Amino acid sequence: MRPCALIVPDLEHIVSVYLQSYGFREYNSLARRMVLLFKHLGTQLWRHQQQRINLRQMKQVLYLGSAKRMNAVYQEKIVHKEKAELGTSHKKDQCSVAETEEDSLVFAIRELLTPGTESDAEFTMFLDISRQIFPISTSQHVNNNSSLFDQKVKSAVLEIFKEDHMESNDMFCNKILELYTSLETSNTVILSGQPGSGKTKAHHTLARALNMLNYKMYSTTQTKDEPDSQNYLPANYKSNFKALTGKDGQDFAKYSKIDVVHLFPGAMTPDQLLGSFEDGVWQCGLLEKVLRDSYTMCQATIAFIQNMTGPEKKNAKYQAELPSILKRWLVMDGHLDPCWTDGLKTMLDNEKRLSLGSGEGVLLKDLTNIIFETTDLRSASPSMVSHCSVIHFGPATTHWSSLYFNWKQTATRKWLLTAEGLKMLDEITQDVFPPTIKFLTQTCQTALLTDVGGEATAANSVTPGVTETSAFISIFSALLDRVMNREEIEKKVRREGPPTSVKEDTPPQSRNIGSRLTNTSQIEAVLPNYQENLKNMFAFAYIWAFGGHLHDRYKESFSKFAHDALYRATHSVQLPISGHVYDYYIDEKTSGFAKWSERQQQDRIKNLAGFYVTPEVDRYAYLLELLISANQPVLLAGAPGVGKSSLVRSMVLSKTSSTMVNMSKGFSSSVLQDLILAHVQAVQNKNITRVGGAAGNQDQPRHLFFLDDLSMAPNIGRYQPPHELLRSILTTGGMHDKQRKQFQRTKEAAFIAATTLPSAPGTGLGLACQVMTSRLTRRFVNLTVFTPSEDALVTLFSRPLQTWLEEFPTYSVEHHTEFARAMCQALLELHQSVKDKLRPSPSQAHYIFSLHDINKVVQGMQLMSPRTHIKKGKTKKKGEKGHNRTSDSESSAPMMKVIAQLWCHEVTRNFGDRILHTE
């Protein structure tokens, strides 16, 4: 092959030619300043290679600036014509022309480049650089920033905020309007930012706002149609036909109705996404089907409207029923990995055609926009980024208080919360949450990101406070469902009658008797210690939401901080001083805090599976039961051997319809999808049969999936396909069927997952075990199963040994409890000494010891049958030589010696067999 060198093009000359062709008079000066601006932005501002400005983005800026200049020139002509009719002169000088041209370019630069800034500091630096090169126009745009956006769209967005009980956030609203502007100027947009920064909510809110405008402006019936993100069949609606047919070309309505299709390419193979040949027959991919449906729908809409506007239909005296979906947004959620993005390059360039492996191509019409949603652009190719507009959602775009504000707006409908109770919760929240989030950000770290490296931690960081606040809302809501459920209490009051105090303060009974439980005094008659119980439930949910996902090493510091923060709040919550804050639960009888060890429960004894319930285990079993009853997914994380899998198998799976799934390198997303769909469809069929053909029962049964070793799922590049499938289910409530390519809802599926800490020795971080993306883990309520204390471990492992010793013949073994605890105490000390002295290294990678080894020793000792008969020697008669009276303790000594030797044998086999050298 003959090598060919490509020189760097003269950007100033190219930009100058484009400006001249677009009709700019000051093209040389503007070209020189534009190239200087892009050079300074590349050297001073953009941190990543994907953010650098290239020629394609320069052309987009020039095109938008030209359109802006033409609009300004057209408006000046109208003004000049009006003044000419009035007899006044209007002379346009050279200075005004230069200002108009500069202003149009600055407008295009701000519209296309500012959404890609990642922080307020970058945006400020961008304005400073622009102000130095375009001083007058930049200052004008900064002062008139609010006028850049469409005010009708902004009003619609604010109305959607109000309808969804969302907090009005100016920065988030501006990001939504930036997305609208980018979709108007570019066919493809990339939304990047931390998990929890509002990317999904932004395009969903914008779609609803545009649908609202479409109905208000063009619909004869003022009803709204929510965008069905997974429905491919367009629904018809009554439209103002005269308003639509008056438009030119394909722009039938300025605010077209939007249909959103949400895909997760990482949850499927590239063949399932783009199509492939099977036995010589082309199998259509999911993306191909969606684009073909969009193209067919667009062509049908155009043909129908053109047919209705023909001369034979001009005098029609009826309103036409037009297809409601005029635009489609294809949202592709996940890492922009080249394994699937390389197949989309022809769809992103000027050709706008998806090239298939069969030789065919699917046209991407102008009425179809593509939105990529990802955390960062590190894995995206520069050529792909250059074809797209980039909007970055920074950490300040959303705030944790928005989640609490949204929850508070609807809380009084579900639970018995008075105005005084909500005010108390607001004050405690403002007193406790901000300092706690600051403390966690500066001092602590979640267990899933501890000791995994700075790069992995930064790549999976979540907007501060969002994960914790979401977990708090889940736990607190589950507690309120048990104690203060409005519907259940109102039914109870109607059935049993109101208490005496309520009868005296209210008029005669009516049908709406439950609605009178509105103030604290009335609720106190039904729920004693109402405010105290509410504060304690708040504290319990706060402790486990903000401190339940931390690493073991931060347990002590968070316990002290939480104790002080709750005590110093406006409405003080006094926790017991002894122990950690994790050691207490809310007693339903007294509504106060009590230790888990004092909780009376039948499960404390040994159950059928040989599982012993300790206070440390009891608290996680309680939390699992609480969250699963509220249909909240839970993720258990902890060191190897702490009992995560045993806890779920013994305490949860045995009580409900469930399936256990062990993740491994060979467990693909297709296998997991088939498994989930099979069980979900079986539950759906049972529901239909049970309710007589209508599966609409609110308390319909669910199937629980326990996903063990979740971090061991296979990975492709930076993502794990099974995790993307789970994220699809938890985000959209379903997945796409592989055969029919239709969306399949999976509301009947519930999930519990368990994973080993990625930093634990022997997990194979980066090979067998991966750092899970926080876009998935934040969808769960994260709970860290802390390593039990030494006393708890002695109690836990001595119980089976004590039971085993008690099965020996009478007088053969004495002091069962002391003997069992002594063996366990020695075993734990030996285990800790071995861990400290025999550390793993590249040449001795098998020096990995966990609590599993202690369990192996205990199980190995129990293999010896207690009822084995010991061969006795010849009994000597009384008076013969060697005959002595022996006490019972002396007769039991040989058996206890055998057990001690057995302990040494098991310890040697489990710990000593790994040692390579005698020293």
C-alpha positions, -999 to +999 in steps of 0.1 A: +000+000+000+012+035-008+013+058+023-004+091+020+000+120+044-028+144+052-019+180+062-038+200+087-063+222+068-062+260+069-093+265+091-093+302+088-094+301+050-122+274+051-143+294+076-138+326+056-150+309+024-181+295+042-189+329+057-185+346+023-208+321+007-234+327+034-234+364+026-213+378+055-196+410+046-170+410+074-160+374+066-122+378+070-124+394+104-151+370+117-132+340+104-100+350+121-118+356+155-138+324+153-106+303+147-089+321+176-119+314+198-119+277+190-081+276+196-084+291+231-113+268+240-093+238+230-062+248+250-078+263+281-112+248+285-119+213+271-104+186+292-113+156+271-103+148+236-139+142+226-148+178+235-123+194+211-139+214+183-135+201+148-144+213+113-178+196+113-189+215+145-175+247+130-198+242+100-228+236+123-220+269+140-217+287+107-249+272+094-269+282+125-252+317+125-262+321+089-298+312+096-298+337+125-284+365+103-310+358+076-337+361+102-323+394+114-320+407+079-356+398+071-368+416+103-348+447+093-365+447+059-399+446+075-390+475+098-376+494+068-407+488+048-430+500+077-409+532+081-409+538+044-447+537+044-448+561+073-425+585+054-395+582+078-360+574+065-341+544+077-304+543+068-284+512+076-247+519+082-218+496+080-214+494+118-249+479+123-243+453+096-211+442+114-229+440+148-257+419+133-232+395+118-212+392+150-243+388+170-256+360+149-223+341+152-221+345+190-257+333+192-248+301+173-216+296+194-235+298+226-264+276+215-242+248+202-211+249+226-223+259+260-245+228+266-212+208+266-197+226+296-194+202+325-195+227+354-202+263+364-165+270+363-162+258+327-192+279+317-177+310+333-144+304+316-163+299+283-180+333+287-147+350+296-129+337+265-159+346+243-161+381+259-124+387+251-129+379+214-165+391+209-169+417+237-201+435+227-222+405+215-213+382+243-223+408+269-256+413+252-263+376+252-254+372+288-278+400+298-306+386+276-301+349+283-338+343+291-349+355+257-328+328+239-353+300+247-388+295+234-411+310+260-440+287+251-419+256+256-406+271+289-441+277+302-451+242+292-421+227+310-429+246+342-465+234+339-453+198+337-431+205+368-462+216+387-483+187+374-456+161+385-451+179+418-415+186+409-395+214+425-390+243+400-353+243+393-340+271+370-308+252+360-326+220+353-353+239+333-325+256+312-310+222+305-344+210+292-346+241+270-311+235+257-321+200+248-351+214+228-329+239+210-303+212+202-330+189+188-342+217+166-307+223+152-292+188+152-306+154+144-285+137+171-278+147+207-257+132+234-267+137+271-238+131+294-234+135+331-233+118+365-260+093+374-288+111+391-282+144+373-316+143+355-308+131+320-337+107+317-361+131+334-351+159+310-361+143+278-391+127+293-403+161+307-396+178+274-416+152+254-446+157+277-443+195+275-443+194+236-473+170+237-491+194+259-484+223+235-495+201+206-529+194+222-535+230+233-527+245+199-540+219+174-564+197+192-602+202+194-603+182+226-582+197+253-571+164+267-535+153+271-519+121+257-489+109+277-460+098+255-460+060+256-423+053+254-427+017+243-458+017+221-451+014+184-488+017+173-497+053+168-530+064+183-553+088+164-566+120+179-589+148+167-567+176+153-574+211+141-570+202+105-571+237+092-541+247+114-520+217+103-527+218+066-517+254+064-481+245+071-456+240+043-437+208+036-434+184+065-436+209+093-473+203+099-471+217+134-445+238+152-448+217+183-453+182+170-464+154+191-435+132+204-432+095+208-402+083+229-387+049+223-362+040+250-336+013+241-307-002+260-282-014+234-259-028+261-286-052+272-285-071+238-258-083+215-249-063+184-266-089+162-299-085+182-296-047+179-285-044+142-296-078+127-277-108+114-278-138+091-290-171+106-289-201+083-287-178+053-318-158+063-316-122+074-330-117+109-342-081+115-326-063+145-345-042+170-330-009+158-339-018+122-375-025+132-379+008+151-365+029+123-387+011+097-417+018+118-407+054+121-402+057+084-435+040+075-453+062+101-438+094+087-446+085+051-482+075+060-487+108+078-474+129+049-495+109+023-526+112+044-524+149+049-515+155+013-545+135+003-568+154+026-555+188+012-562+178-024-587+198-045-614+172-041-612+174-003-611+212+000-648+215+008-649+187+033-671+197+063-655+175+089-624+174+110-598+149+099-583+123+122-546+127+118-520+103+131-510+116+165-473+108+164-455+132+141-420+129+157-401+101+173-372+103+197-350+072+198-332+072+232-302+049+233-292+045+269-258+032+280-220+034+274-211+045+239-190+014+233-176+010+197-189-026+196-224-012+188-218+025+180-196+016+150-227+002+132-244+036+135-219+058+117-238+060+084-269+069+104-252+099+120-235+115+090-252+135+061-264+103+045-288+096+075-292+059+065-287+028+087-266+004+066-274-032+073-254-063+069-279-076+043-269-047+019-301-028+026-304+006+041-331+023+063-335+060+059-336+082+090-362+108+083-360+144+097-389+136+120-368+111+139-342+123+164-316+102+182-307+109+218-277+091+234-277+090+272-244+082+289-223+091+319-192+103+300-176+103+265-144+084+273-153+053+253-170+072+224-151+077+192-142+113+182-159+109+149-192+100+166-190+129+190-183+153+161-217+143+145-237+151+176-246+180+198-234+174+234-253+185+265-236+180+298-256+177+330-234+187+359-237+179+396-255+212+402-282+205+376-304+186+401-305+185+439-314+159+465-341+182+478-361+178+446-366+142+454-379+149+489-400+178+476-417+154+451-423+128+478-438+153+502-464+166+477-482+133+476-474+119+510-506+131+527-527+112+502-511+078+512-504+082+549-518+099+579-494+129+579-507+162+594-495+197+586-477+197+619-461+163+611-449+175+577-435+207+591-416+186+617-402+163+590-392+194+569-373+209+598-355+177+607-346+171+570-331+206+567-312+201+599-298+167+593-295+160+555-271+188+543-244+182+570-247+144+565-243+146+528-212+169+533-198+144+559-203+114+536-187+133+506-156+144+525-151+115+549-168+083+539-172+060+509-197+035+498-186-001+502-190-007+464-164+020+456-139+016+484-103+008+474-112+004+437-090+032+424-095+069+418-105+064+381-132+039+389-145+060+418-147+091+397-164+073+368-191+059+391-197+089+413-233+099+417-248+134+422-243+140+460-272+130+481-294+115+454-288+079+461-291+084+499-323+104+496-339+079+473-331+051+497-344+072+526-377+077+508-380+040+500-374+029+536-394+056+552-424+050+529-422+013+537-424+021+574-453+044+569-471+018+549-470-005+580-480+020+606-497+050+591-514+038+559-544+061+554-566+037+536-562+008+561-567+031+591-598+047+576-612+012+570-605+003+606-621+034+619-652+028+598-654-008+609-647-003+646-660+033+650-639+063+660-623+066+694-641+085+722-620+116+718-628+118+682-665+113+687-666+142+711-649+166+688-667+158+656-704+159+643-724+128+638-708+101+616-709+104+579-696+083+550-663+102+549-654+096+586-618+088+578-611+122+563-616+139+597-583+124+609-565+156+599-549+170+631-525+156+656-550+153+685-574+132+664-547+109+651-532+105+686-565+088+696-560+062+668-522+061+669-507+067+703-474+086+705-479+098+669-452+125+667-426+105+687-432+075+665-429+096+633-396+110+645-383+075+654-393+062+620-375+091+604-343+084+624-344+046+616-348+053+578-321+080+580-296+057+597-299+029+571-303+051+540-273+073+547-251+048+567-263+014+555-243+014+523-209+025+538-178+003+542-170-014+575-142+011+583-166+040+583-193+024+606-179+038+638-175+074+626-209+075+609-226+062+641-211+090+662-220+116+636-256+104+631-261+103+669-250+139+673-269+151+642-302+137+653-298+149+688-289+185+677-319+188+653-347+212+659-369+183+669-344+162+688-343+125+684-325+108+713-310+075+704-296+052+731-259+059+739-246+024+742-235+006+710-239+018+674-269+034+658-273+002+638-280-018+669-316-005+675-350-009+659-384+006+666-405-014+690-441-015+677-455-017+712-437+012+728-428+032+696-394+036+710-359+022+702-349-012+715-319-035+708-322-061+682-310-087+708-342-079+728-365-085+699-387-116+705-390-137+674-396-173+667-369-174+641-342-170+667-339-207+672-323-230+646-345-233+616-349-262+593-320-252+571-296-251+600-294-213+599-289-195+632-305-160+636-283-136+656-291-100+663-268-090+634-287-113+610-321-103+624-317-066+614-310-075+578-338-100+577-361-073+590-350-047+564-353-072+536-388-082+546-397-045+549-384-035+515-396-065+496-431-060+509-429-025+495-416-038+461-382-021+465-352-038+450-324-045+475-286-050+469-266-067+497-229-061+496-202-074+520-170-093+524-169-130+515-183-153+541-204-127+560-236-147+552-253-127+524-265-157+504-274-178+534-295-150+548-315-146+517-319-183+511-330-191+546-350-160+556-365-147+523-366-172+495-384-199+516-413-176+522-423-167+486-422-178+450-386-173+440-357-182+417-320-180+426-296-170+398-258-173+402-240-148+380-209-160+362-188-153+331-209-177+311-243-162+321-253-139+293-280-113+292-300-135+267-302-164+293-312-140+320-339-124+298-354-158+289-354-168+326-371-137+338-397-136+310-406-173+315-414-168+352-431-134+347-454-148+320-463-177+342-473-153+370-492-132+345-512-162+333-520-171+369-532-136+376-555-136+345-569-170+355-574-159+392-592-126+384-613-140+356-595-124+326-584-091+340-550-088+355-557-055+373-556-066+409-535-042+430-522-070+453-512-094+425-485-119+433-449-113+422-419-136+415-388-128+434-354-132+417-323-135+438-292-125+418-261-138+436-226-126+428-240-098+407-205-083+401-194-115+384-215-109+353-196-110+320-184-077+307-179-062+272-156-032+274-169-009+302-203-024+306-219-057+316-249-068+295-268-085+323-266-053+343-279-033+314-309-056+312-316-052+349-313-014+345-338-016+316-363-034+339-358-011+369-359+021+347-387+014+322-405-015+339-398-040+312-376-052+283-378-058+246-387-093+235-361-109+213-384-126+188-413-101+184-392-070+190-420-056+212-418-042+247-426-067+274-436-054+308-423-072+339-441-056+368-445-090+384-407-093+389-390-083+422-353-084+428-328-090+455-291-090+446-259-099+465-224-090+456-189-093+471-170-061+477-148-055+446-119-046+468-120-079+487-089-100+481-094-129+457-123-115+438-103-108+407-111-072+403-111-063+366-112-099+354-137-121+373-152-093+393-161-058+379-169-025+395-206-022+389-219+010+373-236+033+397-264+038+371-276+003+382-266+003+419-285+035+426-317+018+414-314-005+444-315+002+481-279-006+490-272-023+523-237-034+534-236-065+555-210-056+580-185-081+592-198-095+626-179-087+657-157-113+674-183-120+700-210-125+674-187-148+654-180-169+685-217-171+692-226-179+656-201-208+651-202-222+687-239-230+684-236-258+658-206-271+677-225-271+710-254-289+694-230-314+679-212-320+713-245-325+730-252-355+708-222-375+722-229-402+747-235-392+783-203-385+803-181-388+772-180-350+767-185-324+794-190-286+795-204-284+760-209-247+760-175-238+773-157-264+751-175-252+719-167-215+727-131-223+734-127-241+701-143-212+682-123-186+701-090-204+692-102-208+656-109-171+652-075-161+667-057-186+644-077-172+614-067-136+622-031-146+627-029-164+594-045-135+576-020-111+591+011-132+584+002-149+551-008-121+528-016-127+492+010-117+466+015-123+428+035-154+435+012-165+464-022-155+451-039-184+468-031-170+503-067-157+506-086-165+538-121-155+546-149-165+570-157-194+546-126-212+560-139-210+595-172-225+583-153-253+566-135-262+598-168-263+617-185-284+590-155-307+588-157-314+625-194-322+623-187-350+598-176-371+627-206-390+640-212-385+678-226-420+682-196-439+669-187-466+693-152-465+707-134-499+709-128-505+746-100-525+761-103-555+784-119-545+817-097-553+847-112-569+878-111-553+912-078-559+930-058-566+898-027-546+891-035-514+872-071-511+884-080-475+896-112-458+903-118-430+877-141-401+880-166-391+852-143-363+841-114-387+837-135-411+816-146-382+794-110-369+789-102-394+760-131-383+739-124-346+744-088-353+734-100-369+702-122-338+695-092-315+701-071-336+677-099-335+652-099-297+655-062-296+649-066-319+618-093-297+603-074-265+609-043-280+593-062-291+562-080-258+557-051-234+565-019-254+563-024-272+530-020-239+511+015-231+526+042-234+500+074-233+522+081-250+555+094-218+571 
